[in-house]
Amino acid sequence: MLASSSPSTGMSPLMPTYSRFPLTIVKGKGSYVWDDQGTQYLDYTSGIATCNLGHVPEPVKLKLEEQLETLWHCSNLYHIPNQEKLASLLVEHSCGDQVFFCNSGAEANEAAIKLARSYAQKELGKERFEIVTFKQSFHGRTLATLSATGQEKIQQGFSPLVPGFRYLPFNDLEALESLVSEHTCAVLLELVQGEGGVIPAEPEWVKQLAQLCEEHGLLLMIDEIQTGMGRTGTLFAYQQFGIEPDVISLAKGLGSGFPIGAIVANQKAAKGFQPGSHGSTFGGNPLAATAGLATMEQFVATNLLDNAKELGAYLQAKLVKIKNLSNQIEEVRGFGLLQGIVMKQKASKVVEAARKQNLLLLTAGPDVVRILPPLTTTIAEIDQCSQILETIFKYSLED
Ligand SMILES: Cc1ncc(COP(=O)(O)O)c(C=O)c1O
């Protein structure tokens, strides 16, 4: 059943910002979802890297139920115990010192952008406002974050863009020579470009980039919105690159599906904000903070990260095997449970064929199939996914 139409216009009452699949999902548990006809699907999209603990994870559900009985909302003008506990856990398990909470990834990057500008104006001088980002990046849909995004298709129709961003080619060592201008104050990047096509950063390039940031006093800001919360096999992707960013932005998996975003900054960068610089009515409210805290507690108390690492390697090996059997695949790439199949033709064909076999996948750009299992997935589920993919590549993709 699809969305009803508006009585006055006969059109969908929803603005056409999404081209939706003809599927209405009404229930989820673990790695599976069910549609309104009762059909079961293996959900290897995880709500776009969000339901990292699977659908309706019991420990988060129980804590949310408790919180629903006591207090839903409370302004940030008062102390919120679970928010402070969540901040402490994020600080304890990252290289950051202080946290600001908001509601989404775009808002987290907005906060990072404001923090960088404000830090620079105070510490480096008024002429230092420019933030360098990278081609094919994706940082969000608000005006500042789409201006930070290095993809014209995201920016088209929304000019004038927010000034103060400069885009360099990703993974290009030579281009780092032009990283620093007299105006540069910060660098913002993903360590695996998710929406841009599951493109991992080269470790040597990241090392040199971090070194340049250090030498020139630039803030190094890592967008961990898709790569964070265990997605790449460590709690945050930066932990695999031997760097210590000044700021990381988080959202998606942080609340296991309950909307919450955050930035975690070290003491140096956090100086950019003081009372009144930034805020959010809902950011880290009791319900959101409880979802975040219960999620983080699972990372601390269980072997989720080992599972993500081991099963990520298992999934990648399966995909490489399929690649070796097919002439339709250019490359398999990714980290942990963020994997991409680079196709020689349109990736949407595979996503479509998979849905018909009750497997949900995503694209990342026109030619990459993106696979995002929950971190709680199993070998048996990965086998189920790879068997479906094998059949698709064997029989369904002839032009
Ligand atoms: C790397 C990255 N940054 C930012 C965002 C924006 O997050 P949100 O959709 O929660 O605003 C996304 C969303 O896909 C993302 O993948």
The ligand as an ORCA input file, in Angstrom:
! r2SCAN-3c Opt
* xyz 0 1
  C      28.902     11.099      5.939
  C      27.573     11.737      6.170
  N      27.515     12.979      6.673
  C      26.342     13.589      6.908
  C      25.145     12.973      6.620
  C      23.851     13.668      6.884
  O      23.164     13.057      7.932
  P      21.597     13.302      8.164
  O      20.876     12.710      7.022
  O      21.305     12.656      9.484
  O      21.409     14.790      8.229
  C      25.155     11.678      6.070
  C      23.907     11.020      5.694
  O      23.848     10.128      4.869
  C      26.398     11.055      5.843
  O      26.469      9.816      5.309
*
